[in-house]
């Protein structure tokens, strides 16, 4: 599937545009890299096929700059947001986390969405406290702490697709510990 999509557009891209496309493919691989099992392997390929299909349908996507975070870095207000925008690896973790969070939100009923939002805000406050995100700039250990927490969270959010909304909510109330 990916090869079929790429045949239509890949050779037409400049080297910078190919790098942009590869970055999107990398985000798929990154999201599922630490997860085990054939479902995760399959999810990675589905994600990459979706990227290839989107770029094939709209090659202009390759001309757009890669996002630095899941939010507009020009509006970064907190120390954590500034750190995410300043560090490519944190930014990538934030992008994957943001996409996983949006997918969970869109799969929830309107009754469950406020709970998911509240749990995500609580989790984010806990990350800020746990990783002592107060100094500027963040130390390498603080950045690693944040990245590890983001990775664990997007893995938890990815696990929400199994078992339905109630199981997802229970899972997010007591996430895995690093």
Secondary structure per residue as TSV (DSSP state, phi and psi in degrees):
chain	resnum	aa	ss	phi	psi
A	1	X	-	360.0	-48.9
A	2	X	H	-61.7	-45.5
A	3	X	H	-59.6	-40.6
A	4	X	H	-62.6	-43.5
A	5	X	H	-66.3	-42.6
A	6	X	H	-65.4	-31.8
A	7	X	H	-57.3	-31.5
A	8	X	T	-80.8	-17.7
A	9	X	T	-138.4	-27.3
A	10	X	G	-59.3	-44.4
A	11	X	G	-68.3	-16.9
A	12	X	G	-85.7	-11.0
A	13	X	S	-83.4	148.1
A	14	X	-	-74.0	171.5
A	15	X	H	-63.0	-35.9
A	16	X	H	-67.1	-39.4
A	17	X	H	-69.1	-37.3
A	18	X	H	-63.1	-38.8
A	19	X	H	-63.2	-38.9
A	20	X	H	-63.7	-43.9
A	21	X	H	-62.4	-46.4
A	22	X	H	-62.4	-33.8
A	23	X	H	-62.0	-42.3
A	24	X	H	-64.0	-41.4
A	25	X	H	-62.6	-39.9
A	26	X	H	-60.9	-40.1
A	27	X	H	-60.7	-35.5
A	28	X	H	-63.6	-50.7
A	29	X	H	-60.5	-40.8
A	30	X	H	-62.2	-42.7
A	31	X	H	-58.8	-37.1
A	32	X	H	-106.5	3.2
A	33	X	T	-60.8	-38.9
A	34	X	T	-95.2	1.3
A	35	X	-	-92.7	147.7
A	36	X	-	-105.4	156.2
A	37	X	S	101.0	164.7
A	38	X	H	-70.4	-27.0
A	39	X	H	-63.2	-42.7
A	40	X	H	-65.8	-39.5
A	41	X	H	-61.8	-44.9
A	42	X	H	-63.2	-44.4
A	43	X	H	-59.7	-39.8
A	44	X	H	-60.0	-48.0
A	45	X	H	-65.8	-37.6
A	46	X	H	-63.3	-44.2
A	47	X	H	-60.0	-48.3
A	48	X	H	-65.7	-37.7
A	49	X	H	-64.3	-38.7
A	50	X	H	-63.2	-42.6
A	51	X	H	-60.6	-48.4
A	52	X	H	-60.0	-42.5
A	53	X	H	-65.3	-41.3
A	54	X	H	-63.9	-43.8
A	55	X	H	-69.1	-35.0
A	56	X	H	-65.9	-41.4
A	57	X	H	-71.8	-29.1
A	58	X	-	-143.6	79.3
A	59	X	G	-59.1	-18.7
A	60	X	G	-63.1	-18.6
A	61	X	G	-57.4	-32.4
A	62	X	G	-69.6	-19.1
A	63	X	G	-83.5	-17.4
A	64	X	S	-76.2	142.6
A	65	X	-	-65.9	146.8
A	66	X	-	-65.6	137.4
A	67	X	-	-66.3	146.6
A	68	X	S	-91.1	-18.3
A	69	X	S	-161.7	177.9
A	70	X	S	-80.3	-1.3
A	71	X	S	-133.7	172.7
A	72	X	-	-77.3	111.7
A	73	X	G	-65.2	-20.0
A	74	X	G	-68.3	-16.0
A	75	X	G	-109.6	12.4
A	76	X	-	-58.1	127.4
A	77	X	-	-119.0	-31.0
A	78	X	S	-98.4	165.1
A	79	X	H	-60.2	-39.6
A	80	X	H	-64.7	-46.2
A	81	X	H	-60.5	-42.9
A	82	X	H	-63.1	-39.5
A	83	X	H	-65.6	-41.2
A	84	X	H	-60.7	-43.8
A	85	X	H	-71.8	-24.4
A	86	X	H	-88.4	-15.4
A	87	X	-	-123.3	117.6
A	88	X	H	-57.9	-42.6
A	89	X	H	-66.8	-40.0
A	90	X	H	-65.0	-39.7
A	91	X	H	-60.8	-43.4
A	92	X	H	-63.5	-42.7
A	93	X	H	-61.6	-39.9
A	94	X	H	-67.0	-39.5
A	95	X	H	-61.6	-48.2
A	96	X	H	-63.2	-44.0
A	97	X	H	-60.1	-45.1
A	98	X	H	-61.3	-41.1
A	99	X	H	-67.6	-41.0
A	100	X	H	-64.9	-41.9
A	101	X	H	-63.0	-45.0
A	102	X	H	-62.5	-38.7
A	103	X	H	-63.4	-41.5
A	104	X	H	-66.1	-45.2
A	105	X	H	-58.0	-43.4
A	106	X	H	-69.2	-21.3
A	107	X	H	-88.7	-9.5
A	108	X	S	-88.8	155.0
A	109	X	-	-73.4	161.4
A	110	X	H	-61.5	-24.6
A	111	X	H	-74.0	-33.2
A	112	X	H	-88.1	-20.6
A	113	X	H	-57.2	-44.6
A	114	X	H	-59.4	-34.4
A	115	X	H	-68.1	-43.7
A	116	X	H	-60.8	-44.6
A	117	X	H	-61.5	-45.3
A	118	X	H	-62.1	-45.2
A	119	X	H	-62.5	-38.0
A	120	X	H	-67.7	-40.8
A	121	X	H	-64.7	-42.0
A	122	X	H	-61.8	-45.2
A	123	X	H	-59.7	-43.8
A	124	X	H	-64.2	-40.5
A	125	X	H	-62.1	-40.3
A	126	X	H	-65.1	-38.8
A	127	X	H	-61.9	-46.6
A	128	X	H	-58.9	-41.6
A	129	X	H	-72.5	-47.3
A	130	X	H	-60.5	-40.6
A	131	X	T	-92.5	7.0
A	132	X	T	44.3	57.4
A	133	X	T	-81.5	81.9
A	134	X	T	-135.1	-29.3
A	135	X	S	-82.6	156.9
A	136	X	S	-129.2	124.3
A	137	X	S	-77.5	169.8
A	138	X	-	-69.4	144.8
A	139	X	-	-74.4	163.4
A	140	X	H	-56.3	-38.0
A	141	X	H	-66.5	-38.7
A	142	X	H	-66.8	-43.1
A	143	X	H	-61.8	-42.2
A	144	X	H	-63.0	-41.4
A	145	X	H	-59.6	-48.8
A	146	X	H	-61.6	-46.2
A	147	X	H	-60.8	-43.3
A	148	X	H	-61.5	-41.5
A	149	X	H	-65.9	-41.4
A	150	X	H	-63.6	-43.2
A	151	X	H	-62.8	-43.7
A	152	X	H	-62.8	-38.4
A	153	X	H	-70.1	-42.7
A	154	X	H	-69.8	-25.5
A	155	X	H	-68.5	-40.9
A	156	X	H	-62.5	-43.7
A	157	X	H	-65.5	-38.7
A	158	X	H	-60.9	-32.3
A	159	X	G	-71.9	-9.7
A	160	X	G	-70.3	-18.2
A	161	X	G	-70.4	-14.1
A	162	X	S	-102.7	123.8
A	163	X	S	98.9	-6.6
A	164	X	H	89.2	174.5
A	165	X	H	-59.2	-43.1
A	166	X	H	-65.0	-43.9
A	167	X	H	-64.2	-38.0
A	168	X	H	-61.0	-47.9
A	169	X	H	-60.4	-43.5
A	170	X	H	-62.7	-40.5
A	171	X	H	-63.1	-42.3
A	172	X	H	-75.7	-23.0
A	173	X	H	-70.3	-30.2
A	174	X	T	-131.5	72.8
A	175	X	-	-68.8	166.1
A	176	X	-	-60.9	153.5
A	177	X	-	-107.5	146.5
A	178	X	-	-84.1	360.0
